Amino acid sequence: MSPQVETSRPYALAAGDGQPMAWFDSIITLKASCPGLGVTEIRLSPGEEPPLHVHTITDEWFYVLEGKMTFHVGDENLSGGPGTFALLPHGIPHTFTVESPSAHFLVINTPGGFERMFELAPKTPVEAERAMTAFGMEVVGPHPRNAA
């Protein structure tokens, strides 16, 4: 079943199914995409997190399945492990840090659209910033681990 969802019809996607995409060396799987919602399943290692950025209209919801993460949202740092559910609202600079050897999590974005950024499969920081900009994000600083 395709991850492009028609919300007027029932939808189910089997475990392990979805559209493979990429971000550096991470494993990104598109689970659902429609105008109102995007869902990706992500496996990420430390150092592959996005720079500090702002979305104009998109809210990001994270659900941690495995690993430990810190969510940097404005002046707040929110930490959590498996079962943590976090909101990174639009209009507030944010990013996250993988604190364990890897993390496995879901990202639910509302409205949908930005999940398609991973089809560009950026492999370098310059490509990542270009992809983020193309999908309505503004990079406003480095990732906190790279801040001087």
C-alpha positions in Angstrom: 0.0 0.0 0.0 1.3 3.5 -0.9 2.0 6.0 1.9 0.1 8.6 -0.1 -3.2 8.6 1.9 -6.7 9.5 0.7 -8.4 10.4 3.9 -11.8 9.4 2.7 -10.7 5.7 2.6 -9.5 3.3 5.3 -5.7 3.0 5.4 -3.3 0.4 7.0 0.4 -0.1 6.4 2.1 -3.3 7.6 5.1 -3.2 9.9 8.2 -2.6 7.9 6.3 -1.2 4.9 6.5 2.4 3.6 8.5 4.4 1.2 12.2 4.4 2.0 13.9 7.8 2.1 17.1 9.2 3.5 18.7 11.9 5.6 22.5 11.5 5.7 23.0 7.8 6.7 19.7 7.5 8.6 16.9 5.2 7.7 13.7 7.2 7.1 10.5 5.4 6.1 7.5 7.4 4.9 4.4 5.9 6.6 1.7 8.3 5.5 1.4 11.6 3.6 -1.7 13.7 2.9 -2.4 17.5 3.1 -3.3 17.4 6.7 -0.7 15.0 8.1 2.7 13.4 7.4 4.2 10.5 9.3 7.8 9.2 9.1 9.5 6.5 11.0 13.2 7.4 11.7 16.3 5.6 12.9 19.0 8.2 13.5 22.5 8.3 15.0 24.1 11.2 17.0 25.5 13.8 14.6 22.8 13.4 12.0 20.3 15.7 13.7 19.1 18.8 11.9 20.4 22.3 12.7 18.3 24.7 14.7 15.4 25.7 12.5 11.9 27.2 12.4 8.8 26.0 10.6 6.4 28.7 9.3 3.2 26.5 9.6 4.2 23.0 10.5 4.1 21.5 14.0 6.3 18.4 14.6 5.1 15.7 17.0 7.7 13.1 18.1 7.1 9.7 19.7 10.2 8.0 20.9 10.2 4.2 20.3 13.9 3.4 21.3 16.8 5.4 22.6 17.2 8.7 24.5 16.6 12.2 23.0 16.7 15.8 24.1 14.3 18.2 22.4 15.6 21.8 22.1 12.5 24.0 21.8 13.1 27.8 22.2 14.8 28.1 25.6 13.7 24.7 26.9 15.5 21.3 26.8 13.1 18.4 27.2 14.6 14.9 27.6 12.9 11.6 27.2 13.3 7.9 26.3 10.9 5.3 25.0 7.3 6.3 25.3 8.1 10.1 25.3 5.7 12.2 23.2 6.9 15.7 22.4 5.6 18.7 20.4 8.0 21.1 18.6 5.6 23.9 17.6 5.9 26.0 14.4 7.3 29.5 14.9 9.7 28.4 17.7 13.3 27.5 16.9 13.9 23.8 17.6 15.9 20.7 16.9 16.7 17.6 18.9 19.8 15.6 20.0 20.1 11.8 20.0 21.7 11.1 23.4 22.0 7.3 23.0 24.0 5.3 20.3 20.9 5.6 18.1 17.2 6.5 18.4 14.1 5.1 16.7 11.1 7.4 16.7 8.0 8.6 14.8 7.6 12.1 13.5 4.1 13.3 12.9 3.8 16.6 11.2 0.7 18.8 10.8 -0.1 19.9 8.3 1.4 17.4 5.9 4.0 18.1 3.2 7.3 18.5 4.9 7.8 14.7 5.2 8.5 14.8 1.4 11.7 16.6 2.1 13.4 13.3 2.8 12.8 12.3 -0.9 15.7 14.7 -1.6 18.0 12.4 0.4 20.5 15.0 1.6 23.9 13.7 2.5 25.8 16.8 3.5 24.9 19.8 5.7 24.7 22.1 2.7 22.2 19.7 1.0 20.3 19.4 4.2 19.9 23.1 4.6 18.8 23.4 0.9 16.2 20.6 1.4 14.9 22.2 4.6 14.6 25.6 2.9 12.8 24.1 -0.1 10.2 22.7 2.3 9.4 25.9 4.3 12.0 25.8 7.1 14.4 28.5 8.0 17.7 27.4 9.5 18.5 29.8 12.3 21.6 28.4 13.8 23.8 25.3 14.2 22.9 22.2 16.1 23.5 22.9 19.8 26.5 20.4 19.8 28.1 22.5 17.1 27.4 25.9 18.7 30.4 27.8 19.9 
